[in-house]
Amino acid sequence: MPTQSSTLPSALIVFGGTGFVGTAVLAQALSRDPHCHLFVVSRTGVAPAWVQSNPTYQTPRLHFLQGDLLAPHTVLEALQPVSQHYRIRACISCVGAITPWSNQNMVRTCGDANIHAYTISKSIGAEKFVVMTRDRSNMDDWWYPFPRLIPGYYEGKSRIESCIQGDADNLGNAVCLRAGFVSGTRRTVPGLPTWLKISLPLQPMYKVLQQVCPVIDVEVLAAAAVRFALSPHKAPRVLVTNDEIPTYFDSATPA
Ligand SMILES: NC(=O)c1ccc[n+]([C@@H]2O[C@H](COP(=O)([O-])OP(=O)(O)OC[C@H]3O[C@@H](n4cnc5c(N)ncnc54)[C@H](OP(=O)(O)O)[C@@H]3O)[C@@H](O)[C@H]2O)c1
């Protein structure tokens, strides 16, 4: 069992902290807690080029580790020293992808990888767990193509949600943030090398989209994840809808 003590420095672990949502989580966590260390776990194990040159991320409190959640022993090995020397406040998983494009891969990355993240989180003594899943409000609309185009993505998301909902012993400590389309400036694109400097402002497109589908700003989503992760309070339920995310665990929302 890992040693957990309030005398240890505190840490957050961010699975997928090199991606669009994950890098926003890092920025929120760095600004909300001036002492907490952040450990990013991803398959590349290095900060994307734009993060390396962005002042927000220039701090010795940010560490990048290599680990593949589909080979969970690699993640456990990478995190073992962290669990010995830090109090792990939470693990936040921003892992999930539609590439490489196959339903089997989507189930694995959205489902299996996140189930491994959850299991590892508990085994290293993390106090809380947050995972990004997906809003479902348009699922039955005839014109909404995604349930037919990417069923494996939704299947994977359902699997991690069921896994957490079925874990009665850990009730209140783990939540699924059911995000709509995430708006903001995307600086990494899945499948493209992270040394490329990209800037894709999604806001203009999502201004139109939000007339018919739930949309959430990337910083708003990231802030909610960090508020819950750092709060001493338990969550009232596992699933958090897109509408609830902006005020989730803010001072006005009793836990
Ligand atoms: N973007 C949206 O509009 C949206 C909407 C609703 C929900 N979400 C959910 O929010 C989460 C984050 O989305 P995003 O747009 O930020 O995705 P993203 O930019 O593609 O980032 C995904 C991250 O996961 C890591 N990753 C992928 N496979 C991994 C594995 N096997 N082991 C460890 N790390 C792995 C990637 O890094 P490496 O490649 O280095 O491993 C990357 O850091 C996903 O679960 C997504 O489904 C996103």
The ligand as an SDF file (V2000), in Angstrom:
LIG
                    3D

 48 52  0  0  0  0  0  0  0  0999 V2000
  -13.0210   17.4760  -27.4960 N   0  0  0  0  0  0  0  0  0  0  0  0
  -14.3380   17.3780  -27.3260 C   0  0  0  0  0  0  0  0  0  0  0  0
  -15.1460   18.0550  -27.9980 O   0  0  0  0  0  0  0  0  0  0  0  0
  -14.8830   16.4310  -26.2870 C   0  0  0  0  0  0  0  0  0  0  0  0
  -16.2720   16.4110  -26.0320 C   0  0  0  0  0  0  0  0  0  0  0  0
  -16.7640   15.5830  -25.0170 C   0  0  0  0  0  0  0  0  0  0  0  0
  -15.9030   14.7520  -24.3150 C   0  0  0  0  0  0  0  0  0  0  0  0
  -14.5770   14.7840  -24.6160 N   0  0  0  0  0  0  0  0  0  0  0  0
  -13.7090   13.8710  -23.8970 C   0  0  0  0  0  0  0  0  0  0  0  0
  -12.7040   14.5980  -23.2140 O   0  0  0  0  0  0  0  0  0  0  0  0
  -11.5030   13.8250  -23.1890 C   0  0  0  0  0  0  0  0  0  0  0  0
  -10.3520   14.6570  -23.7430 C   0  0  0  0  0  0  0  0  0  0  0  0
  -10.6430   15.0140  -25.1000 O   0  0  0  0  0  0  0  0  0  0  0  0
   -9.5750   15.8200  -25.9550 P   0  0  0  0  0  0  0  0  0  0  0  0
  -10.3240   16.4710  -27.0540 O   0  0  0  0  0  0  0  0  0  0  0  0
   -8.7190   16.6260  -25.0440 O   0  0  0  0  0  0  0  0  0  0  0  0
   -8.6970   14.6170  -26.5570 O   0  0  0  0  0  0  0  0  0  0  0  0
   -7.1960   14.6960  -27.1360 P   0  0  0  0  0  0  0  0  0  0  0  0
   -6.8040   16.0890  -27.4200 O   0  0  0  0  0  0  0  0  0  0  0  0
   -7.1490   13.6850  -28.2360 O   0  0  0  0  0  0  0  0  0  0  0  0
   -6.3140   14.1550  -25.9100 O   0  0  0  0  0  0  0  0  0  0  0  0
   -6.3160   12.8100  -25.5610 C   0  0  0  0  0  0  0  0  0  0  0  0
   -5.1720   12.5510  -24.5960 C   0  0  0  0  0  0  0  0  0  0  0  0
   -5.1830   11.1640  -24.2260 O   0  0  0  0  0  0  0  0  0  0  0  0
   -3.8610   10.6490  -24.3100 C   0  0  0  0  0  0  0  0  0  0  0  0
   -3.9840    9.2140  -24.5790 N   0  0  0  0  0  0  0  0  0  0  0  0
   -4.6410    8.6110  -25.6120 C   0  0  0  0  0  0  0  0  0  0  0  0
   -4.5510    7.2800  -25.5050 N   0  0  0  0  0  0  0  0  0  0  0  0
   -3.8460    7.0340  -24.3690 C   0  0  0  0  0  0  0  0  0  0  0  0
   -3.4170    5.8530  -23.7180 C   0  0  0  0  0  0  0  0  0  0  0  0
   -3.6830    4.6250  -24.2140 N   0  0  0  0  0  0  0  0  0  0  0  0
   -2.7030    5.9460  -22.5740 N   0  0  0  0  0  0  0  0  0  0  0  0
   -2.4020    7.1680  -22.0560 C   0  0  0  0  0  0  0  0  0  0  0  0
   -2.7850    8.3260  -22.6250 N   0  0  0  0  0  0  0  0  0  0  0  0
   -3.4840    8.2580  -23.7790 C   0  0  0  0  0  0  0  0  0  0  0  0
   -3.2160   11.4640  -25.4520 C   0  0  0  0  0  0  0  0  0  0  0  0
   -1.8010   11.5660  -25.3390 O   0  0  0  0  0  0  0  0  0  0  0  0
   -0.7890   10.5510  -26.0880 P   0  0  0  0  0  0  0  0  0  0  0  0
   -1.2070   10.5130  -27.5180 O   0  0  0  0  0  0  0  0  0  0  0  0
    0.5710   11.0840  -25.8120 O   0  0  0  0  0  0  0  0  0  0  0  0
   -0.9780    9.2380  -25.3840 O   0  0  0  0  0  0  0  0  0  0  0  0
   -3.7950   12.8450  -25.1670 C   0  0  0  0  0  0  0  0  0  0  0  0
   -3.0440   13.4820  -24.1550 O   0  0  0  0  0  0  0  0  0  0  0  0
  -11.7750   12.5640  -24.0090 C   0  0  0  0  0  0  0  0  0  0  0  0
  -12.1700   11.5230  -23.1470 O   0  0  0  0  0  0  0  0  0  0  0  0
  -12.9440   12.9680  -24.8590 C   0  0  0  0  0  0  0  0  0  0  0  0
  -13.7480   11.8680  -25.2650 O   0  0  0  0  0  0  0  0  0  0  0  0
  -14.0400   15.6060  -25.5630 C   0  0  0  0  0  0  0  0  0  0  0  0
  1  2  1  0
  2  3  2  0
  2  4  1  0
  4  5  1  0
  4 48  2  0
  5  6  2  0
  6  7  1  0
  7  8  2  0
  8  9  1  0
  8 48  1  0
  9 10  1  0
  9 46  1  0
 10 11  1  0
 11 12  1  0
 11 44  1  0
 12 13  1  0
 13 14  1  0
 14 15  2  0
 14 16  1  0
 14 17  1  0
 17 18  1  0
 18 19  2  0
 18 20  1  0
 18 21  1  0
 21 22  1  0
 22 23  1  0
 23 24  1  0
 23 42  1  0
 24 25  1  0
 25 26  1  0
 25 36  1  0
 26 27  1  0
 26 35  1  0
 27 28  2  0
 28 29  1  0
 29 30  1  0
 29 35  2  0
 30 31  1  0
 30 32  2  0
 32 33  1  0
 33 34  2  0
 34 35  1  0
 36 37  1  0
 36 42  1  0
 37 38  1  0
 38 39  2  0
 38 40  1  0
 38 41  1  0
 42 43  1  0
 44 45  1  0
 44 46  1  0
 46 47  1  0
M  CHG  2   8   1  16  -1
M  END
$$$$
